[in-house]
Amino acid sequence: MEWVVKDTGQTEAPTLFGKDLDNTVVPGFYTLHAWIYKPNPTGLFEPWNPTVKCP
């Protein structure tokens, strides 16, 4: 699951579920990931999951 919010030049990052959205993954946007169907050993809200492989 991923939430995306356009970066409009605000001074603070938007928050969701008590977590700040990140603006380093997708330029021009704030994002928050939630690994809800595949466990992520680095954390539920981490942007990358080391156990997921692309073919």
mmCIF entry with sequence, helices, sheets and N, C-alpha, C, O atoms, coordinates in Angstrom:
data_MODEL
# 
_entry.id   MODEL 
# 
_entity.id                         1 
_entity.type                       polymer 
_entity.pdbx_number_of_molecules   1 
# 
_entity_poly.entity_id                      1 
_entity_poly.type                           'polypeptide(L)' 
_entity_poly.nstd_linkage                   no 
_entity_poly.nstd_monomer                   no 
_entity_poly.pdbx_seq_one_letter_code       MEWVVKDTGQTEAPTLFGKDLDNTVVPGFYTLHAWIYKPNPTGLFEPWNPTVKCP 
_entity_poly.pdbx_seq_one_letter_code_can   MEWVVKDTGQTEAPTLFGKDLDNTVVPGFYTLHAWIYKPNPTGLFEPWNPTVKCP 
_entity_poly.pdbx_strand_id                 A 
# 
loop_
_entity_poly_seq.entity_id 
_entity_poly_seq.num 
_entity_poly_seq.mon_id 
_entity_poly_seq.hetero 
1 1  MET n 
1 2  GLU n 
1 3  TRP n 
1 4  VAL n 
1 5  VAL n 
1 6  LYS n 
1 7  ASP n 
1 8  THR n 
1 9  GLY n 
1 10 GLN n 
1 11 THR n 
1 12 GLU n 
1 13 ALA n 
1 14 PRO n 
1 15 THR n 
1 16 LEU n 
1 17 PHE n 
1 18 GLY n 
1 19 LYS n 
1 20 ASP n 
1 21 LEU n 
1 22 ASP n 
1 23 ASN n 
1 24 THR n 
1 25 VAL n 
1 26 VAL n 
1 27 PRO n 
1 28 GLY n 
1 29 PHE n 
1 30 TYR n 
1 31 THR n 
1 32 LEU n 
1 33 HIS n 
1 34 ALA n 
1 35 TRP n 
1 36 ILE n 
1 37 TYR n 
1 38 LYS n 
1 39 PRO n 
1 40 ASN n 
1 41 PRO n 
1 42 THR n 
1 43 GLY n 
1 44 LEU n 
1 45 PHE n 
1 46 GLU n 
1 47 PRO n 
1 48 TRP n 
1 49 ASN n 
1 50 PRO n 
1 51 THR n 
1 52 VAL n 
1 53 LYS n 
1 54 CYS n 
1 55 PRO n 
# 
_struct_asym.id          A 
_struct_asym.entity_id   1 
# 
loop_
_struct_sheet.id 
_struct_sheet.type 
_struct_sheet.number_strands 
_struct_sheet.details 
AA1 ? 2 ? 
AA2 ? 2 ? 
# 
loop_
_struct_sheet_order.sheet_id 
_struct_sheet_order.range_id_1 
_struct_sheet_order.range_id_2 
_struct_sheet_order.offset 
_struct_sheet_order.sense 
AA1 1 2 ? anti-parallel 
AA2 1 2 ? anti-parallel 
# 
loop_
_struct_sheet_range.sheet_id 
_struct_sheet_range.id 
_struct_sheet_range.beg_label_comp_id 
_struct_sheet_range.beg_label_asym_id 
_struct_sheet_range.beg_label_seq_id 
_struct_sheet_range.pdbx_beg_PDB_ins_code 
_struct_sheet_range.end_label_comp_id 
_struct_sheet_range.end_label_asym_id 
_struct_sheet_range.end_label_seq_id 
_struct_sheet_range.pdbx_end_PDB_ins_code 
_struct_sheet_range.beg_auth_comp_id 
_struct_sheet_range.beg_auth_asym_id 
_struct_sheet_range.beg_auth_seq_id 
_struct_sheet_range.end_auth_comp_id 
_struct_sheet_range.end_auth_asym_id 
_struct_sheet_range.end_auth_seq_id 
AA1 1 GLU A 2  ? LYS A 6  ? GLU A 2  LYS A 6  
AA1 2 PHE A 29 ? HIS A 33 ? PHE A 29 HIS A 33 
AA2 1 THR A 15 ? LEU A 16 ? THR A 15 LEU A 16 
AA2 2 LYS A 19 ? ASP A 20 ? LYS A 19 ASP A 20 
# 
loop_
_atom_site.group_PDB 
_atom_site.id 
_atom_site.type_symbol 
_atom_site.label_atom_id 
_atom_site.label_alt_id 
_atom_site.label_comp_id 
_atom_site.label_asym_id 
_atom_site.label_entity_id 
_atom_site.label_seq_id 
_atom_site.pdbx_PDB_ins_code 
_atom_site.Cartn_x 
_atom_site.Cartn_y 
_atom_site.Cartn_z 
_atom_site.occupancy 
_atom_site.B_iso_or_equiv 
_atom_site.pdbx_formal_charge 
_atom_site.auth_seq_id 
_atom_site.auth_comp_id 
_atom_site.auth_asym_id 
_atom_site.auth_atom_id 
_atom_site.pdbx_PDB_model_num 
ATOM 1   N N  . MET A 1 1  ? 0.858  -1.146  0.000   1.00 0.00 ? 1  MET A N  1 
ATOM 2   C CA . MET A 1 1  ? 0.000  0.000   0.000   1.00 0.00 ? 1  MET A CA 1 
ATOM 3   C C  . MET A 1 1  ? 0.914  1.220   0.000   1.00 0.00 ? 1  MET A C  1 
ATOM 4   O O  . MET A 1 1  ? 1.955  1.226   0.656   1.00 0.00 ? 1  MET A O  1 
ATOM 5   N N  . GLU A 1 2  ? 0.520  2.244   -0.735  1.00 0.00 ? 2  GLU A N  1 
ATOM 6   C CA . GLU A 1 2  ? 1.325  3.467   -0.764  1.00 0.00 ? 2  GLU A CA 1 
ATOM 7   C C  . GLU A 1 2  ? 0.404  4.678   -0.819  1.00 0.00 ? 2  GLU A C  1 
ATOM 8   O O  . GLU A 1 2  ? -0.577 4.698   -1.562  1.00 0.00 ? 2  GLU A O  1 
ATOM 9   N N  . TRP A 1 3  ? 0.737  5.677   -0.026  1.00 0.00 ? 3  TRP A N  1 
ATOM 10  C CA . TRP A 1 3  ? 0.039  6.955   -0.067  1.00 0.00 ? 3  TRP A CA 1 
ATOM 11  C C  . TRP A 1 3  ? 0.981  7.978   -0.671  1.00 0.00 ? 3  TRP A C  1 
ATOM 12  O O  . TRP A 1 3  ? 2.174  7.979   -0.367  1.00 0.00 ? 3  TRP A O  1 
ATOM 13  N N  . VAL A 1 4  ? 0.458  8.848   -1.525  1.00 0.00 ? 4  VAL A N  1 
ATOM 14  C CA . VAL A 1 4  ? 1.278  9.844   -2.219  1.00 0.00 ? 4  VAL A CA 1 
ATOM 15  C C  . VAL A 1 4  ? 0.606  11.208  -2.073  1.00 0.00 ? 4  VAL A C  1 
ATOM 16  O O  . VAL A 1 4  ? -0.599 11.345  -2.289  1.00 0.00 ? 4  VAL A O  1 
ATOM 17  N N  . VAL A 1 5  ? 1.403  12.218  -1.701  1.00 0.00 ? 5  VAL A N  1 
ATOM 18  C CA . VAL A 1 5  ? 0.928  13.592  -1.554  1.00 0.00 ? 5  VAL A CA 1 
ATOM 19  C C  . VAL A 1 5  ? 1.896  14.496  -2.312  1.00 0.00 ? 5  VAL A C  1 
ATOM 20  O O  . VAL A 1 5  ? 3.109  14.390  -2.130  1.00 0.00 ? 5  VAL A O  1 
ATOM 21  N N  . LYS A 1 6  ? 1.380  15.374  -3.151  1.00 0.00 ? 6  LYS A N  1 
ATOM 22  C CA . LYS A 1 6  ? 2.230  16.296  -3.910  1.00 0.00 ? 6  LYS A CA 1 
ATOM 23  C C  . LYS A 1 6  ? 2.947  17.250  -2.956  1.00 0.00 ? 6  LYS A C  1 
ATOM 24  O O  . LYS A 1 6  ? 2.345  17.773  -2.018  1.00 0.00 ? 6  LYS A O  1 
ATOM 25  N N  . ASP A 1 7  ? 4.228  17.469  -3.205  1.00 0.00 ? 7  ASP A N  1 
ATOM 26  C CA . ASP A 1 7  ? 5.021  18.425  -2.439  1.00 0.00 ? 7  ASP A CA 1 
ATOM 27  C C  . ASP A 1 7  ? 4.710  19.819  -2.963  1.00 0.00 ? 7  ASP A C  1 
ATOM 28  O O  . ASP A 1 7  ? 5.084  20.164  -4.084  1.00 0.00 ? 7  ASP A O  1 
ATOM 29  N N  . THR A 1 8  ? 4.030  20.618  -2.156  1.00 0.00 ? 8  THR A N  1 
ATOM 30  C CA . THR A 1 8  ? 3.647  21.963  -2.571  1.00 0.00 ? 8  THR A CA 1 
ATOM 31  C C  . THR A 1 8  ? 4.532  23.028  -1.921  1.00 0.00 ? 8  THR A C  1 
ATOM 32  O O  . THR A 1 8  ? 4.185  24.209  -1.905  1.00 0.00 ? 8  THR A O  1 
ATOM 33  N N  . GLY A 1 9  ? 5.673  22.600  -1.388  1.00 0.00 ? 9  GLY A N  1 
ATOM 34  C CA . GLY A 1 9  ? 6.596  23.536  -0.756  1.00 0.00 ? 9  GLY A CA 1 
ATOM 35  C C  . GLY A 1 9  ? 6.285  23.790  0.712   1.00 0.00 ? 9  GLY A C  1 
ATOM 36  O O  . GLY A 1 9  ? 6.787  24.749  1.299   1.00 0.00 ? 9  GLY A O  1 
ATOM 37  N N  . GLN A 1 10 ? 5.465  22.942  1.301   1.00 0.00 ? 10 GLN A N  1 
ATOM 38  C CA . GLN A 1 10 ? 5.129  23.114  2.709   1.00 0.00 ? 10 GLN A CA 1 
ATOM 39  C C  . GLN A 1 10 ? 6.390  23.000  3.569   1.00 0.00 ? 10 GLN A C  1 
ATOM 40  O O  . GLN A 1 10 ? 7.370  22.370  3.171   1.00 0.00 ? 10 GLN A O  1 
ATOM 41  N N  . THR A 1 11 ? 6.351  23.613  4.743   1.00 0.00 ? 11 THR A N  1 
ATOM 42  C CA . THR A 1 11 ? 7.537  23.618  5.606   1.00 0.00 ? 11 THR A CA 1 
ATOM 43  C C  . THR A 1 11 ? 7.679  22.334  6.409   1.00 0.00 ? 11 THR A C  1 
ATOM 44  O O  . THR A 1 11 ? 8.781  22.006  6.848   1.00 0.00 ? 11 THR A O  1 
ATOM 45  N N  . GLU A 1 12 ? 6.594  21.607  6.609   1.00 0.00 ? 12 GLU A N  1 
ATOM 46  C CA . GLU A 1 12 ? 6.651  20.348  7.349   1.00 0.00 ? 12 GLU A CA 1 
ATOM 47  C C  . GLU A 1 12 ? 6.079  19.218  6.504   1.00 0.00 ? 12 GLU A C  1 
ATOM 48  O O  . GLU A 1 12 ? 5.180  19.425  5.690   1.00 0.00 ? 12 GLU A O  1 
ATOM 49  N N  . ALA A 1 13 ? 6.612  18.033  6.712   1.00 0.00 ? 13 ALA A N  1 
ATOM 50  C CA . ALA A 1 13 ? 6.119  16.857  5.990   1.00 0.00 ? 13 ALA A CA 1 
ATOM 51  C C  . ALA A 1 13 ? 4.719  16.509  6.466   1.00 0.00 ? 13 ALA A C  1 
ATOM 52  O O  . ALA A 1 13 ? 4.429  16.622  7.657   1.00 0.00 ? 13 ALA A O  1 
ATOM 53  N N  . PRO A 1 14 ? 3.840  16.085  5.557   1.00 0.00 ? 14 PRO A N  1 
ATOM 54  C CA . PRO A 1 14 ? 2.535  15.595  5.986   1.00 0.00 ? 14 PRO A CA 1 
ATOM 55  C C  . PRO A 1 14 ? 2.707  14.331  6.830   1.00 0.00 ? 14 PRO A C  1 
ATOM 56  O O  . PRO A 1 14 ? 3.711  13.631  6.706   1.00 0.00 ? 14 PRO A O  1 
ATOM 57  N N  . THR A 1 15 ? 1.746  14.049  7.669   1.00 0.00 ? 15 THR A N  1 
ATOM 58  C CA . THR A 1 15 ? 1.809  12.847  8.501   1.00 0.00 ? 15 THR A CA 1 
ATOM 59  C C  . THR A 1 15 ? 0.559  11.998  8.282   1.00 0.00 ? 15 THR A C  1 
ATOM 60  O O  . THR A 1 15 ? -0.514 12.498  7.945   1.00 0.00 ? 15 THR A O  1 
ATOM 61  N N  . LEU A 1 16 ? 0.740  10.707  8.486   1.00 0.00 ? 16 LEU A N  1 
ATOM 62  C CA . LEU A 1 16 ? -0.354 9.752   8.386   1.00 0.00 ? 16 LEU A CA 1 
ATOM 63  C C  . LEU A 1 16 ? -0.042 8.616   9.351   1.00 0.00 ? 16 LEU A C  1 
ATOM 64  O O  . LEU A 1 16 ? 1.076  8.102   9.353   1.00 0.00 ? 16 LEU A O  1 
ATOM 65  N N  . PHE A 1 17 ? -0.998 8.220   10.159  1.00 0.00 ? 17 PHE A N  1 
ATOM 66  C CA . PHE A 1 17 ? -0.797 7.174   11.167  1.00 0.00 ? 17 PHE A CA 1 
ATOM 67  C C  . PHE A 1 17 ? 0.342  7.514   12.127  1.00 0.00 ? 17 PHE A C  1 
ATOM 68  O O  . PHE A 1 17 ? 0.994  6.615   12.658  1.00 0.00 ? 17 PHE A O  1 
ATOM 69  N N  . GLY A 1 18 ? 0.582  8.800   12.351  1.00 0.00 ? 18 GLY A N  1 
ATOM 70  C CA . GLY A 1 18 ? 1.657  9.229   13.242  1.00 0.00 ? 18 GLY A CA 1 
ATOM 71  C C  . GLY A 1 18 ? 3.039  9.163   12.622  1.00 0.00 ? 18 GLY A C  1 
ATOM 72  O O  . GLY A 1 18 ? 4.037  9.357   13.315  1.00 0.00 ? 18 GLY A O  1 
ATOM 73  N N  . LYS A 1 19 ? 3.114  8.890   11.323  1.00 0.00 ? 19 LYS A N  1 
ATOM 74  C CA . LYS A 1 19 ? 4.395  8.795   10.612  1.00 0.00 ? 19 LYS A CA 1 
ATOM 75  C C  . LYS A 1 19 ? 4.518  9.957   9.632   1.00 0.00 ? 19 LYS A C  1 
ATOM 76  O O  . LYS A 1 19 ? 3.553  10.310  8.954   1.00 0.00 ? 19 LYS A O  1 
ATOM 77  N N  . ASP A 1 20 ? 5.714  10.552  9.560   1.00 0.00 ? 20 ASP A N  1 
ATOM 78  C CA . ASP A 1 20 ? 5.969  11.576  8.552   1.00 0.00 ? 20 ASP A CA 1 
ATOM 79  C C  . ASP A 1 20 ? 6.116  10.915  7.190   1.00 0.00 ? 20 ASP A C  1 
ATOM 80  O O  . ASP A 1 20 ? 6.776  9.883   7.068   1.00 0.00 ? 20 ASP A O  1 
ATOM 81  N N  . LEU A 1 21 ? 5.513  11.495  6.177   1.00 0.00 ? 21 LEU A N  1 
ATOM 82  C CA . LEU A 1 21 ? 5.708  11.005  4.822   1.00 0.00 ? 21 LEU A CA 1 
ATOM 83  C C  . LEU A 1 21 ? 7.102  11.405  4.364   1.00 0.00 ? 21 LEU A C  1 
ATOM 84  O O  . LEU A 1 21 ? 7.643  12.411  4.824   1.00 0.00 ? 21 LEU A O  1 
ATOM 85  N N  . ASP A 1 22 ? 7.682  10.630  3.467   1.00 0.00 ? 22 ASP A N  1 
ATOM 86  C CA . ASP A 1 22 ? 9.062  10.792  3.010   1.00 0.00 ? 22 ASP A CA 1 
ATOM 87  C C  . ASP A 1 22 ? 9.078  11.441  1.626   1.00 0.00 ? 22 ASP A C  1 
ATOM 88  O O  . ASP A 1 22 ? 8.293  11.061  0.756   1.00 0.00 ? 22 ASP A O  1 
ATOM 89  N N  . ASN A 1 23 ? 9.963  12.413  1.417   1.00 0.00 ? 23 ASN A N  1 
ATOM 90  C CA . ASN A 1 23 ? 10.054 13.040  0.089   1.00 0.00 ? 23 ASN A CA 1 
ATOM 91  C C  . ASN A 1 23 ? 11.360 12.732  -0.617  1.00 0.00 ? 23 ASN A C  1 
ATOM 92  O O  . ASN A 1 23 ? 11.795 13.504  -1.471  1.00 0.00 ? 23 ASN A O  1 
ATOM 93  N N  . THR A 1 24 ? 11.999 11.610  -0.274  1.00 0.00 ? 24 THR A N  1 
ATOM 94  C CA . THR A 1 24 ? 13.271 11.257  -0.912  1.00 0.00 ? 24 THR A CA 1 
ATOM 95  C C  . THR A 1 24 ? 13.136 10.128  -1.933  1.00 0.00 ? 24 THR A C  1 
ATOM 96  O O  . THR A 1 24 ? 14.064 9.891   -2.707  1.00 0.00 ? 24 THR A O  1 
ATOM 97  N N  . VAL A 1 25 ? 12.016 9.436   -1.952  1.00 0.00 ? 25 VAL A N  1 
ATOM 98  C CA . VAL A 1 25 ? 11.848 8.284   -2.839  1.00 0.00 ? 25 VAL A CA 1 
ATOM 99  C C  . VAL A 1 25 ? 11.342 8.709   -4.215  1.00 0.00 ? 25 VAL A C  1 
ATOM 100 O O  . VAL A 1 25 ? 11.860 8.247   -5.231  1.00 0.00 ? 25 VAL A O  1 
ATOM 101 N N  . VAL A 1 26 ? 10.340 9.579   -4.261  1.00 0.00 ? 26 VAL A N  1 
ATOM 102 C CA . VAL A 1 26 ? 9.755  10.047  -5.521  1.00 0.00 ? 26 VAL A CA 1 
ATOM 103 C C  . VAL A 1 26 ? 9.870  11.576  -5.542  1.00 0.00 ? 26 VAL A C  1 
ATOM 104 O O  . VAL A 1 26 ? 9.165  12.246  -4.787  1.00 0.00 ? 26 VAL A O  1 
ATOM 105 N N  . PRO A 1 27 ? 10.740 12.143  -6.386  1.00 0.00 ? 27 PRO A N  1 
ATOM 106 C CA . PRO A 1 27 ? 10.908 13.599  -6.420  1.00 0.00 ? 27 PRO A CA 1 
ATOM 107 C C  . PRO A 1 27 ? 9.585  14.328  -6.675  1.00 0.00 ? 27 PRO A C  1 
ATOM 108 O O  . PRO A 1 27 ? 8.817  13.953  -7.562  1.00 0.00 ? 27 PRO A O  1 
ATOM 109 N N  . GLY A 1 28 ? 9.334  15.376  -5.882  1.00 0.00 ? 28 GLY A N  1 
ATOM 110 C CA . GLY A 1 28 ? 8.134  16.184  -6.049  1.00 0.00 ? 28 GLY A CA 1 
ATOM 111 C C  . GLY A 1 28 ? 6.924  15.678  -5.285  1.00 0.00 ? 28 GLY A C  1 
ATOM 112 O O  . GLY A 1 28 ? 5.853  16.282  -5.347  1.00 0.00 ? 28 GLY A O  1 
ATOM 113 N N  . PHE A 1 29 ? 7.084  14.574  -4.561  1.00 0.00 ? 29 PHE A N  1 
ATOM 114 C CA . PHE A 1 29 ? 5.966  13.987  -3.828  1.00 0.00 ? 29 PHE A CA 1 
ATOM 115 C C  . PHE A 1 29 ? 6.435  13.472  -2.470  1.00 0.00 ? 29 PHE A C  1 
ATOM 116 O O  . PHE A 1 29 ? 7.599  13.110  -2.296  1.00 0.00 ? 29 PHE A O  1 
ATOM 117 N N  . TYR A 1 30 ? 5.526  13.444  -1.530  1.00 0.00 ? 30 TYR A N  1 
ATOM 118 C CA . TYR A 1 30 ? 5.740  12.767  -0.253  1.00 0.00 ? 30 TYR A CA 1 
ATOM 119 C C  . TYR A 1 30 ? 5.050  11.414  -0.340  1.00 0.00 ? 30 TYR A C  1 
ATOM 120 O O  . TYR A 1 30 ? 3.946  11.311  -0.876  1.00 0.00 ? 30 TYR A O  1 
ATOM 121 N N  . THR A 1 31 ? 5.691  10.383  0.180   1.00 0.00 ? 31 THR A N  1 
ATOM 122 C CA . THR A 1 31 ? 5.117  9.039   0.122   1.00 0.00 ? 31 THR A CA 1 
ATOM 123 C C  . THR A 1 31 ? 5.203  8.345   1.477   1.00 0.00 ? 31 THR A C  1 
ATOM 124 O O  . THR A 1 31 ? 6.059  8.654   2.306   1.00 0.00 ? 31 THR A O  1 
ATOM 125 N N  . LEU A 1 32 ? 4.304  7.413   1.670   1.00 0.00 ? 32 LEU A N  1 
ATOM 126 C CA . LEU A 1 32 ? 4.356  6.530   2.826   1.00 0.00 ? 32 LEU A CA 1 
ATOM 127 C C  . LEU A 1 32 ? 3.943  5.145   2.350   1.00 0.00 ? 32 LEU A C  1 
ATOM 128 O O  . LEU A 1 32 ? 2.873  4.972   1.766   1.00 0.00 ? 32 LEU A O  1 
ATOM 129 N N  . HIS A 1 33 ? 4.788  4.172   2.601   1.00 0.00 ? 33 HIS A N  1 
ATOM 130 C CA . HIS A 1 33 ? 4.506  2.784   2.230   1.00 0.00 ? 33 HIS A CA 1 
ATOM 131 C C  . HIS A 1 33 ? 4.044  2.015   3.453   1.00 0.00 ? 33 HIS A C  1 
ATOM 132 O O  . HIS A 1 33 ? 4.442  2.323   4.577   1.00 0.00 ? 33 HIS A O  1 
ATOM 133 N N  . ALA A 1 34 ? 3.211  1.023   3.234   1.00 0.00 ? 34 ALA A N  1 
ATOM 134 C CA . ALA A 1 34 ? 2.824  0.089   4.292   1.00 0.00 ? 34 ALA A CA 1 
ATOM 135 C C  . ALA A 1 34 ? 2.838  -1.308  3.685   1.00 0.00 ? 34 ALA A C  1 
ATOM 136 O O  . ALA A 1 34 ? 2.110  -1.590  2.733   1.00 0.00 ? 34 ALA A O  1 
ATOM 137 N N  . TRP A 1 35 ? 3.663  -2.169  4.237   1.00 0.00 ? 35 TRP A N  1 
ATOM 138 C CA . TRP A 1 35 ? 3.771  -3.554  3.770   1.00 0.00 ? 35 TRP A CA 1 
ATOM 139 C C  . TRP A 1 35 ? 2.722  -4.370  4.507   1.00 0.00 ? 35 TRP A C  1 
ATOM 140 O O  . TRP A 1 35 ? 2.976  -4.888  5.594   1.00 0.00 ? 35 TRP A O  1 
ATOM 141 N N  . ILE A 1 36 ? 1.525  -4.483  3.900   1.00 0.00 ? 36 ILE A N  1 
ATOM 142 C CA . ILE A 1 36 ? 0.419  -5.134  4.605   1.00 0.00 ? 36 ILE A CA 1 
ATOM 143 C C  . ILE A 1 36 ? 0.169  -6.575  4.156   1.00 0.00 ? 36 ILE A C  1 
ATOM 144 O O  . ILE A 1 36 ? -0.484 -7.334  4.872   1.00 0.00 ? 36 ILE A O  1 
ATOM 145 N N  . TYR A 1 37 ? 0.676  -6.963  2.988   1.00 0.00 ? 37 TYR A N  1 
ATOM 146 C CA . TYR A 1 37 ? 0.462  -8.343  2.515   1.00 0.00 ? 37 TYR A CA 1 
ATOM 147 C C  . TYR A 1 37 ? 1.739  -9.172  2.534   1.00 0.00 ? 37 TYR A C  1 
ATOM 148 O O  . TYR A 1 37 ? 1.675  -10.401 2.499   1.00 0.00 ? 37 TYR A O  1 
ATOM 149 N N  . LYS A 1 38 ? 2.889  -8.524  2.587   1.00 0.00 ? 38 LYS A N  1 
ATOM 150 C CA . LYS A 1 38 ? 4.175  -9.219  2.620   1.00 0.00 ? 38 LYS A CA 1 
ATOM 151 C C  . LYS A 1 38 ? 4.958  -8.652  3.804   1.00 0.00 ? 38 LYS A C  1 
ATOM 152 O O  . LYS A 1 38 ? 5.257  -7.458  3.815   1.00 0.00 ? 38 LYS A O  1 
ATOM 153 N N  . PRO A 1 39 ? 5.296  -9.465  4.790   1.00 0.00 ? 39 PRO A N  1 
ATOM 154 C CA . PRO A 1 39 ? 6.041  -8.944  5.935   1.00 0.00 ? 39 PRO A CA 1 
ATOM 155 C C  . PRO A 1 39 ? 7.366  -8.300  5.510   1.00 0.00 ? 39 PRO A C  1 
ATOM 156 O O  . PRO A 1 39 ? 8.063  -8.813  4.635   1.00 0.00 ? 39 PRO A O  1 
ATOM 157 N N  . ASN A 1 40 ? 7.695  -7.192  6.131   1.00 0.00 ? 40 ASN A N  1 
ATOM 158 C CA . ASN A 1 40 ? 8.954  -6.504  5.861   1.00 0.00 ? 40 ASN A CA 1 
ATOM 159 C C  . ASN A 1 40 ? 9.805  -6.564  7.123   1.00 0.00 ? 40 ASN A C  1 
ATOM 160 O O  . ASN A 1 40 ? 9.425  -5.994  8.147   1.00 0.00 ? 40 ASN A O  1 
ATOM 161 N N  . PRO A 1 41 ? 10.956 -7.246  7.070   1.00 0.00 ? 41 PRO A N  1 
ATOM 162 C CA . PRO A 1 41 ? 11.778 -7.379  8.269   1.00 0.00 ? 41 PRO A CA 1 
ATOM 163 C C  . PRO A 1 41 ? 12.354 -6.055  8.763   1.00 0.00 ? 41 PRO A C  1 
ATOM 164 O O  . PRO A 1 41 ? 12.778 -5.962  9.915   1.00 0.00 ? 41 PRO A O  1 
ATOM 165 N N  . THR A 1 42 ? 12.375 -5.025  7.904   1.00 0.00 ? 42 THR A N  1 
ATOM 166 C CA . THR A 1 42 ? 12.914 -3.731  8.331   1.00 0.00 ? 42 THR A CA 1 
ATOM 167 C C  . THR A 1 42 ? 11.832 -2.805  8.890   1.00 0.00 ? 42 THR A C  1 
ATOM 168 O O  . THR A 1 42 ? 12.151 -1.740  9.420   1.00 0.00 ? 42 THR A O  1 
ATOM 169 N N  . GLY A 1 43 ? 10.568 -3.191  8.780   1.00 0.00 ? 43 GLY A N  1 
ATOM 170 C CA . GLY A 1 43 ? 9.496  -2.403  9.380   1.00 0.00 ? 43 GLY A CA 1 
ATOM 171 C C  . GLY A 1 43 ? 8.295  -2.227  8.472   1.00 0.00 ? 43 GLY A C  1 
ATOM 172 O O  . GLY A 1 43 ? 8.424  -2.211  7.248   1.00 0.00 ? 43 GLY A O  1 
ATOM 173 N N  . LEU A 1 44 ? 7.141  -2.096  9.072   1.00 0.00 ? 44 LEU A N  1 
ATOM 174 C CA . LEU A 1 44 ? 5.879  -1.978  8.350   1.00 0.00 ? 44 LEU A CA 1 
ATOM 175 C C  . LEU A 1 44 ? 5.859  -0.789  7.399   1.00 0.00 ? 44 LEU A C  1 
ATOM 176 O O  . LEU A 1 44 ? 5.347  -0.906  6.285   1.00 0.00 ? 44 LEU A O  1 
ATOM 177 N N  . PHE A 1 45 ? 6.410  0.366   7.818   1.00 0.00 ? 45 PHE A N  1 
ATOM 178 C CA . PHE A 1 45 ? 6.329  1.585   7.020   1.00 0.00 ? 45 PHE A CA 1 
ATOM 179 C C  . PHE A 1 45 ? 7.619  1.919   6.268   1.00 0.00 ? 45 PHE A C  1 
ATOM 180 O O  . PHE A 1 45 ? 7.772  3.049   5.803   1.00 0.00 ? 45 PHE A O  1 
ATOM 181 N N  . GLU A 1 46 ? 8.534  0.987   6.139   1.00 0.00 ? 46 GLU A N  1 
ATOM 182 C CA . GLU A 1 46 ? 9.779  1.243   5.405   1.00 0.00 ? 46 GLU A CA 1 
ATOM 183 C C  . GLU A 1 46 ? 9.507  1.265   3.896   1.00 0.00 ? 46 GLU A C  1 
ATOM 184 O O  . GLU A 1 46 ? 8.676  0.496   3.413   1.00 0.00 ? 46 GLU A O  1 
ATOM 185 N N  . PRO A 1 47 ? 10.203 2.148   3.134   1.00 0.00 ? 47 PRO A N  1 
ATOM 186 C CA . PRO A 1 47 ? 9.921  2.253   1.700   1.00 0.00 ? 47 PRO A CA 1 
ATOM 187 C C  . PRO A 1 47 ? 10.359 1.046   0.881   1.00 0.00 ? 47 PRO A C  1 
ATOM 188 O O  . PRO A 1 47 ? 9.783  0.793   -0.178  1.00 0.00 ? 47 PRO A O  1 
ATOM 189 N N  . TRP A 1 48 ? 11.351 0.300   1.329   1.00 0.00 ? 48 TRP A N  1 
ATOM 190 C CA . TRP A 1 48 ? 11.850 -0.849  0.562   1.00 0.00 ? 48 TRP A CA 1 
ATOM 191 C C  . TRP A 1 48 ? 11.790 -2.103  1.411   1.00 0.00 ? 48 TRP A C  1 
ATOM 192 O O  . TRP A 1 48 ? 11.977 -2.054  2.627   1.00 0.00 ? 48 TRP A O  1 
ATOM 193 N N  . ASN A 1 49 ? 11.528 -3.227  0.759   1.00 0.00 ? 49 ASN A N  1 
ATOM 194 C CA . ASN A 1 49 ? 11.464 -4.513  1.442   1.00 0.00 ? 49 ASN A CA 1 
ATOM 195 C C  . ASN A 1 49 ? 12.556 -5.410  0.846   1.00 0.00 ? 49 ASN A C  1 
ATOM 196 O O  . ASN A 1 49 ? 12.478 -5.784  -0.324  1.00 0.00 ? 49 ASN A O  1 
ATOM 197 N N  . PRO A 1 50 ? 13.577 -5.757  1.650   1.00 0.00 ? 50 PRO A N  1 
ATOM 198 C CA . PRO A 1 50 ? 14.683 -6.550  1.118   1.00 0.00 ? 50 PRO A CA 1 
ATOM 199 C C  . PRO A 1 50 ? 14.308 -7.971  0.722   1.00 0.00 ? 50 PRO A C  1 
ATOM 200 O O  . PRO A 1 50 ? 15.093 -8.640  0.050   1.00 0.00 ? 50 PRO A O  1 
ATOM 201 N N  . THR A 1 51 ? 13.133 -8.451  1.117   1.00 0.00 ? 51 THR A N  1 
ATOM 202 C CA . THR A 1 51 ? 12.733 -9.815  0.760   1.00 0.00 ? 51 THR A CA 1 
ATOM 203 C C  . THR A 1 51 ? 11.941 -9.883  -0.543  1.00 0.00 ? 51 THR A C  1 
ATOM 204 O O  . THR A 1 51 ? 11.629 -10.976 -1.015  1.00 0.00 ? 51 THR A O  1 
ATOM 205 N N  . VAL A 1 52 ? 11.612 -8.737  -1.129  1.00 0.00 ? 52 VAL A N  1 
ATOM 206 C CA . VAL A 1 52 ? 10.860 -8.705  -2.379  1.00 0.00 ? 52 VAL A CA 1 
ATOM 207 C C  . VAL A 1 52 ? 11.842 -8.631  -3.546  1.00 0.00 ? 52 VAL A C  1 
ATOM 208 O O  . VAL A 1 52 ? 12.719 -7.767  -3.581  1.00 0.00 ? 52 VAL A O  1 
ATOM 209 N N  . LYS A 1 53 ? 11.686 -9.525  -4.475  1.00 0.00 ? 53 LYS A N  1 
ATOM 210 C CA . LYS A 1 53 ? 12.558 -9.579  -5.662  1.00 0.00 ? 53 LYS A CA 1 
ATOM 211 C C  . LYS A 1 53 ? 11.717 -9.399  -6.918  1.00 0.00 ? 53 LYS A C  1 
ATOM 212 O O  . LYS A 1 53 ? 10.629 -9.963  -7.026  1.00 0.00 ? 53 LYS A O  1 
ATOM 213 N N  . CYS A 1 54 ? 12.212 -8.626  -7.852  1.00 0.00 ? 54 CYS A N  1 
ATOM 214 C CA . CYS A 1 54 ? 11.553 -8.472  -9.151  1.00 0.00 ? 54 CYS A CA 1 
ATOM 215 C C  . CYS A 1 54 ? 12.127 -9.506  -10.108 1.00 0.00 ? 54 CYS A C  1 
ATOM 216 O O  . CYS A 1 54 ? 13.327 -9.780  -10.084 1.00 0.00 ? 54 CYS A O  1 
ATOM 217 N N  . PRO A 1 55 ? 11.278 -10.077 -10.943 1.00 0.00 ? 55 PRO A N  1 
ATOM 218 C CA . PRO A 1 55 ? 11.798 -11.106 -11.863 1.00 0.00 ? 55 PRO A CA 1 
ATOM 219 C C  . PRO A 1 55 ? 12.787 -10.543 -12.868 1.00 0.00 ? 55 PRO A C  1 
ATOM 220 O O  . PRO A 1 55 ? 13.308 -11.283 -13.703 1.00 0.00 ? 55 PRO A O  1 
# 
